[in-house]
């Protein structure tokens, strides 16, 4: 049985906030569908104070931004991208084409074909999310996507140099300084100056996530990756300082970011709440992290590790960190999460920035039915079939009877034609 020592806002309050976001996003998308570039520019000016001659950076502008960074910063970006690339390449190798003769003369197969064009959103706004370029742009190029367009918002009225560098080093074919719903709409729908893409990927705030949801159908999407979430499962073998630090490490992403502890130790839960308040007094991002903790933070006490698994799978949180004596138990038994961080030696910041696993992960319980962004999200697994004449006649007899059973006369004639034409070859 689970006991809540602290709860966040109610489901009713959360739904009401979601509905306001949905309405605002729909209005923006409808306007951009109608007015194209004109509307995109108007929203960029309104929300970001940004209206350059061209939203797309030229190659010279990109090179100047890269050259203006400290050498160590560029090397750090390259190191992180090497880790992401290595893991993505291993994942791509795991996706194999298949061809099998299921019956004499019947050959079935599937091919893994990359999506032709992808729009990558790299969040900015409060923080320049440099690492999101590795996760989306680089992963798409490793997969074999031909055209990758990437958007990120301006930072303090200028292109964010480190983010642009990561986009360029990741292999982006087009880089736009454009943020928010207007960026998602421009890439998905196309405008006079931006060619539409086949798929949208990347995380973002609640407005970006909702835009992606409403644009699904016009384009494909990777998953719904909204405000970040963290869940820590801990027992008495860990300490409040580490738990509090790791909860606030994700809460600082934004005021809507849930930070949750599930523990078998009520003492740890209470000590952690005290430690969070202590750290918030000195944390430079306390204004954001503190609001996220007040509105979305939760403390849940359970009786056993089995109870912890039950609660964690019900919540289906994006990042799940295990700070318990037996971490392998949770690796073997948890089923609903985006990415798992096992033991005190790793943490969500490693996954967010550098270790190599992808940080674009399912939020709002989407982990019940999907994993995070990886090379497989950029792949269309398509099937094909071929038959010898003899096999076609044999399959046709079965197909004819099954079509008649369902009342599909024209389907039946497709099969009967093959039986008449190729049946003599079965003799």
C-alpha positions in Angstrom: 0.0 0.0 0.0 1.3 3.4 -0.9 1.1 6.5 1.4 1.7 10.0 0.1 3.6 12.3 2.4 3.5 15.0 -0.3 1.3 15.3 -3.4 1.4 17.7 -6.4 -1.5 19.5 -8.1 -4.7 17.5 -8.7 -5.5 15.7 -11.9 -8.4 18.2 -12.4 -6.0 21.1 -12.2 -3.6 19.4 -14.5 -6.3 18.7 -17.1 -7.5 22.3 -16.9 -4.0 23.6 -17.6 -3.7 21.1 -20.5 -6.9 22.4 -22.1 -5.7 26.0 -22.0 -2.5 24.9 -23.8 -4.4 22.9 -26.4 -6.6 25.8 -27.3 -3.7 28.2 -27.5 -1.7 25.8 -29.7 -4.7 25.2 -32.0 -5.1 28.9 -32.6 -1.4 29.3 -33.6 -1.4 26.3 -35.9 -4.6 27.4 -37.7 -3.1 30.8 -38.2 0.2 29.4 -39.6 -1.7 27.0 -41.9 -3.5 30.1 -43.4 -0.7 32.7 -43.4 2.5 30.7 -43.6 5.7 32.7 -43.2 3.9 35.9 -42.3 2.3 34.2 -39.2 5.6 32.4 -38.3 7.4 35.7 -38.2 4.6 37.4 -36.2 4.8 34.7 -33.5 8.6 34.7 -33.4 8.5 38.5 -32.8 5.7 38.1 -30.2 7.2 35.2 -28.2 11.0 35.6 -28.8 11.5 39.1 -29.9 13.2 37.7 -33.0 12.7 38.7 -36.6 15.9 38.3 -38.6 16.0 38.8 -42.4 16.2 35.0 -42.7 15.5 32.4 -39.9 17.8 30.0 -41.6 21.5 30.4 -40.8 24.0 30.6 -43.7 27.1 28.4 -43.8 29.2 31.5 -43.0 27.1 32.4 -40.0 27.3 28.8 -38.7 31.1 28.8 -39.2 31.5 32.1 -37.4 29.4 30.9 -34.4 31.5 27.7 -34.1 34.7 29.6 -34.4 33.6 32.0 -31.6 33.4 29.2 -29.0 36.2 28.2 -26.7 38.2 25.2 -27.9 37.3 23.2 -24.8 33.6 23.7 -25.4 33.9 22.4 -28.9 35.9 19.4 -27.7 33.3 18.7 -25.0 30.5 18.7 -27.6 32.5 16.3 -29.8 33.1 14.0 -26.8 29.4 13.8 -26.1 28.5 13.3 -29.7 31.1 10.4 -29.9 29.2 8.6 -27.1 25.8 9.2 -28.7 27.1 8.1 -32.1 28.7 4.9 -30.8 25.5 3.7 -29.1 23.3 4.8 -32.0 25.5 2.9 -34.5 25.2 -0.3 -32.4 21.5 0.1 -32.3 21.4 0.6 -36.1 23.4 -2.6 -36.6 20.8 -4.4 -34.5 18.1 -3.6 -37.1 18.4 -6.3 -39.8 16.5 -6.8 -43.0 14.6 -10.1 -43.2 13.8 -12.5 -46.1 12.4 -15.9 -45.6 10.8 -18.6 -47.7 7.7 -19.4 -45.6 6.4 -22.1 -48.0 7.9 -23.6 -51.2 8.0 -20.7 -53.7 6.6 -18.1 -51.2 9.1 -15.4 -50.2 8.3 -12.8 -47.6 10.6 -10.1 -46.3 10.9 -6.7 -44.6 13.3 -3.8 -45.2 14.3 -1.1 -42.8 14.2 2.2 -44.7 15.1 5.6 -43.1 12.5 8.4 -43.2 13.5 10.8 -46.0 13.3 14.1 -44.1 13.1 15.0 -40.4 12.5 18.2 -38.5 14.4 18.3 -35.2 13.4 20.6 -32.4 16.2 21.6 -30.0 14.7 23.5 -27.0 16.1 26.7 -25.8 14.3 29.5 -24.0 15.3 29.1 -20.4 18.4 27.0 -21.1 20.3 26.3 -24.3 19.7 22.6 -24.7 22.9 21.7 -26.5 22.6 18.0 -25.9 19.2 17.8 -27.6 21.1 18.3 -30.9 23.1 15.2 -30.4 20.0 13.2 -29.5 17.9 14.1 -32.5 20.1 15.5 -35.4 23.0 13.1 -34.9 20.8 10.0 -34.3 18.8 10.8 -37.5 22.0 11.1 -39.6 23.4 7.9 -38.1 20.2 6.2 -39.2 20.6 7.5 -42.8 18.0 10.3 -42.9 18.8 12.3 -46.1 17.5 15.7 -45.0 17.6 17.0 -41.4 16.2 20.4 -40.7 16.7 21.7 -37.2 15.2 24.6 -35.2 16.2 26.2 -32.0 15.0 29.5 -30.5 17.3 32.5 -30.0 19.0 33.0 -26.7 19.1 36.6 -25.3 18.3 37.9 -28.8 21.0 36.0 -30.7 21.6 32.5 -32.1 22.9 30.2 -29.3 26.4 29.4 -30.5 26.9 26.2 -28.6 23.6 24.7 -29.7 24.3 25.7 -33.3 27.7 24.1 -33.1 26.2 20.9 -31.9 23.6 21.0 -34.6 26.3 21.5 -37.3 28.6 18.9 -35.9 25.7 16.5 -35.7 25.1 16.8 -39.4 22.1 19.1 -39.7 21.4 20.1 -43.3 19.4 23.2 -42.5 19.6 25.2 -39.2 16.9 27.7 -38.3 16.8 30.1 -35.4 13.2 29.7 -34.7 11.4 28.4 -31.5 8.1 27.2 -30.0 4.9 26.2 -31.8 5.8 28.4 -34.8 8.9 26.3 -35.4 7.0 23.0 -35.2 4.3 24.3 -37.5 6.8 25.6 -40.1 8.7 22.3 -40.3 5.6 20.2 -40.3 3.3 22.2 -42.6 5.9 24.0 -44.7 5.9 27.7 -45.6 7.0 29.8 -48.5 10.6 29.6 -47.2 10.7 26.2 -45.3 10.2 22.9 -47.1 8.0 20.5 -45.0 9.4 17.4 -43.4 8.0 13.9 -43.1 8.6 13.6 -39.3 9.0 15.8 -36.2 11.2 14.8 -33.3 12.6 16.3 -30.1 11.5 17.4 -26.6 10.0 20.7 -25.6 7.8 22.5 -23.1 4.1 21.8 -22.9 3.3 24.0 -25.9 5.8 22.3 -28.1 4.7 18.9 -27.0 1.0 19.8 -27.7 1.9 21.2 -31.1 3.6 17.9 -32.0 0.5 16.1 -30.8 -1.8 18.2 -33.0 0.5 18.0 -36.0 0.6 14.2 -35.9 -1.0 13.0 -39.1 0.3 15.9 -41.1 3.7 14.4 -40.2 4.9 11.5 -38.1 6.3 12.1 -34.7 8.8 10.3 -32.5 6.8 10.4 -29.2 5.2 12.9 -26.9 8.2 14.3 -25.0 7.0 17.2 -22.9 8.3 18.7 -19.6 10.9 16.4 -18.1 10.0 13.9 -15.2 12.1 12.1 -12.7 11.3 9.3 -10.3 13.8 8.0 -7.7 13.2 4.6 -6.1 15.3 4.5 -2.9 15.7 2.5 0.3 17.5 3.1 3.6 20.9 2.4 2.0 21.0 5.8 0.3 21.1 9.3 1.8 18.9 12.3 1.6 21.5 14.6 0.1 21.9 12.4 -3.0 18.1 11.9 -3.4 17.4 15.7 -3.0 20.2 16.6 -5.4 19.0 14.3 -8.0 15.3 15.3 -7.7 16.2 19.0 -8.0 18.5 18.3 -10.9 15.5 17.5 -13.0 13.0 19.9 -11.4 15.1 22.9 -12.5 14.2 22.0 -16.2 10.9 23.9 -15.8 8.0 24.7 -13.4 5.9 21.8 -14.7 8.5 19.1 -14.2 7.5 16.3 -11.8 10.1 15.1 -9.3 9.0 12.0 -7.3 10.4 9.8 -4.7 9.2 6.2 -4.0 10.8 4.8 -0.9 10.5 2.0 1.7 11.9 4.3 4.3 9.7 7.0 5.8 12.7 8.5 7.5 14.5 9.0 4.2 11.4 10.6 2.7 11.1 13.2 5.6 14.9 13.8 5.6 14.8 14.3 1.8 12.0 16.9 2.1 14.0 18.8 4.7 17.1 18.5 2.5 15.3 19.8 -0.6 14.2 22.9 1.3 17.8 23.4 2.5 19.2 23.1 -1.1 16.6 25.4 -2.5 17.9 28.2 -0.3 21.3 28.1 -2.2 20.4 26.7 -5.6 20.8 29.3 -8.4 17.8 27.9 -10.2 15.6 27.7 -7.1 12.9 29.9 -8.6 12.2 27.2 -11.2 13.1 24.1 -9.3 11.2 25.3 -6.2 7.9 25.9 -8.1 8.2 22.5 -9.8 8.8 20.8 -6.4 5.9 22.7 -4.8 3.4 22.0 -7.6 4.5 18.6 -9.0 6.8 17.0 -6.3 5.6 13.8 -4.7 6.8 11.7 -1.8 5.4 8.1 -1.7 6.2 5.6 1.0 5.6 1.9 0.2 5.9 -1.3 2.2 8.2 -3.3 -0.1 10.2 -3.3 -3.2 7.3 -5.1 -4.9 5.1 -2.1 -3.9 7.7 0.2 -5.4 7.5 -1.6 -8.7 3.7 -1.4 -8.7 3.7 2.3 -8.0 6.5 3.1 -10.5 4.8 1.2 -13.3 1.5 3.0 -12.6 3.3 6.4 -12.8 5.3 5.4 -16.0 7.8 8.1 -15.5 10.4 9.2 -18.1 13.6 9.0 -16.0 13.7 6.4 -13.2 16.8 6.3 -10.9 17.4 3.3 -8.6 19.2 4.0 -5.3 18.6 0.7 -3.6 20.7 -2.2 -2.3 19.6 -4.5 -5.1 19.4 -2.4 -8.3 19.1 -5.5 -10.6 15.7 -6.4 -9.1 14.3 -3.2 -10.6 16.1 -3.8 -14.0 14.4 -7.2 -14.1 10.9 -6.2 -12.9 10.1 -2.6 -14.0 8.3 -2.3 -17.3 7.1 1.3 -17.7 9.9 3.8 -17.9 11.8 5.8 -20.5 15.4 5.2 -19.3 16.7 3.5 -16.2 19.7 4.8 -14.1 21.0 2.0 -11.9 23.0 2.9 -8.7 24.5 6.0 -7.2 27.4 6.1 -9.7 25.1 7.2 -12.5 22.4 9.8 -12.6 19.9 11.5 -15.0 22.3 14.3 -15.8 24.7 11.8 -17.4 21.9 10.6 -19.6 20.7 14.1 -20.4 24.1 15.3 -21.5 26.9 12.9 -22.3 26.8 9.2 -21.6 25.3 8.1 -24.9 21.8 6.9 -24.3 19.1 9.2 -25.8 17.5 11.8 -23.6 14.3 12.3 -25.7 12.0 10.1 -23.7 8.3 9.5 -23.2 6.4 11.7 -20.7 2.9 11.8 -19.3 2.7 8.0 -18.9 3.5 7.4 -22.6 6.2 5.0 -21.3 3.3 2.5 -21.0 3.5 2.0 -24.7 6.7 3.4 -26.2 10.4 3.8 -25.5 12.4 6.9 -26.2 14.0 8.3 -29.3 16.5 6.0 -31.0 17.5 5.0 -34.5 14.5 2.8 -34.8 12.1 5.8 -34.6 13.6 7.0 -37.9 13.1 3.7 -39.6 10.1 2.5 -41.6 10.0 -1.3 -41.5 8.2 -2.2 -44.7 7.3 -5.6 -46.0 7.3 -7.3 -49.4 6.2 -10.6 -50.9 6.8 -12.6 -54.1 5.7 -16.0 -55.3 6.5 -18.6 -58.0 3.6 -19.4 -60.3 3.1 -22.7 -58.6 3.0 -21.1 -55.2 0.6 -18.4 -56.4 -1.9 -20.9 -57.6 -1.7 -22.8 -54.3 -2.1 -19.7 -52.1 -4.8 -18.4 -54.5 -7.1 -21.4 -53.7 -7.0 -20.6 -50.0 -7.4 -16.9 -50.6 -10.4 -17.4 -52.9 -12.3 -19.4 -50.2 -11.4 -16.9 -47.5 -12.5 -14.0 -49.6 -15.8 -15.7 -50.3 -16.2 -16.3 -46.6 -16.0 -12.5 -46.0 -18.1 -11.5 -49.0 -15.3 -9.8 -50.9 -16.1 -10.7 -54.5 -13.5 -8.6 -56.2 -10.9 -9.8 -53.8 -11.9 -13.4 -54.7 -11.6 -12.7 -58.4 -8.0 -11.5 -57.8 -7.2 -14.9 -56.3 -9.2 -16.8 -58.9 -7.4 -15.1 -61.8 -4.1 -16.4 -60.5 -5.5 -19.9 -60.0 -6.8 -20.0 -63.6 -3.6 -18.5 -65.0 -1.0 -20.5 -63.0 -3.0 -23.5 -61.9 -1.8 -25.7 -64.8 1.8 -25.2 -63.6 1.1 -27.0 -60.4 0.7 -30.3 -62.3 
